[in-house]
Amino acid sequence: MFKHSITNEEESDDDIEERIKEFGLTYEFGDLSWTPSQKTVVYKKDFRVPIKTEGDGVKDNPAFVPTDPTEAVTFRALGKS
C-alpha cells in the first residue's frame, strides 16, 4: 500500500517537446494537460510515497465529488461543465 504525492504546475508550452520524455520517465503516474490556444501545459507530478508520509490521504479531485443530478442536467443543458 502507498500514497500518492501530487503537485500540479502550470508552465509555458515553449519547450514541451524537450520536456515530455523526461517528465514521463520521472513520474510513474504523471500526466499533463496541454492547452495549445493558451500556450500552457499543466504538469501533474504524481509519484508514490510511503503510507506513513504525512498527509490526510484525501482525494480532492473535483471530478470525484458527488453532484446533485438536477444541477448536472441543468449544466449539461446550458453547455457548461
N, C-alpha and C positions, 0 to 999 in steps of 0.2 A: 504494500500500500504506500502511496506517496501523495503529496500535494503538488499543485502547480503554482509557479510564481509567474505572474503575467504583468507585463508592462506594455502599454501602447504608446508609440512615439510617432507623431506626425512630422514628416520631413518633405523637402522638395524632391521631385522625381528626376532631378538633373542627372544623377548617377545611378539610376535604378538598374541599368544593365550590369554595371560593375558590382553592385552590392547584393544582388539577388542570390547568386550562387553561394557566397559566403554566409549570407543570412540563413539560407536553407541548411547549410552544413552545421551552423552554430546552434540553432534552436530546434529541438526534436519535434515540438508541436507548434512551431512558429507559423504565422500566417501573415498575409499582407493584403491591404485593400488599396488599389490604385485608382485614383480619380484623375484621368488624363485632362479633363476640361479645367480642373483646378490646379493641375501640375503638382499634385501632392500624393504621397504614399503614407499610409498608416501601417507601421510595422508592429505586429503583435508578437512581442518577445515572450515566449511561453516555454518554460522548461520545468523538469522535475526537481523537487526539493524534498528532503526527508520529512516524514509525517510529524516529527517533533518541531519543525520550523514554526516560529511564532506566526500567528495569524488566525483569523476566525474561520477560515475554510469556507467562506460564503461565496457561492457562485452568483454574482450580482449582474450578470448579463441581462439587459432589458428584454432580450428575445425569450428569456425563460420565466418572465414574470407573468402571472395569470392576468388575463384581460377580460373585462366584462363583455360578454357576447354582443350585447346591444351596442356598445361602443365600437367593437370590431366591425360590425355590419355597417354602422354609420360611417366610419372612417373609410372602409372599402368603397362605399357608395360615392363618397366625396373624392376618392382617388388619393387619400392620404395614407401615410404609414405610421 
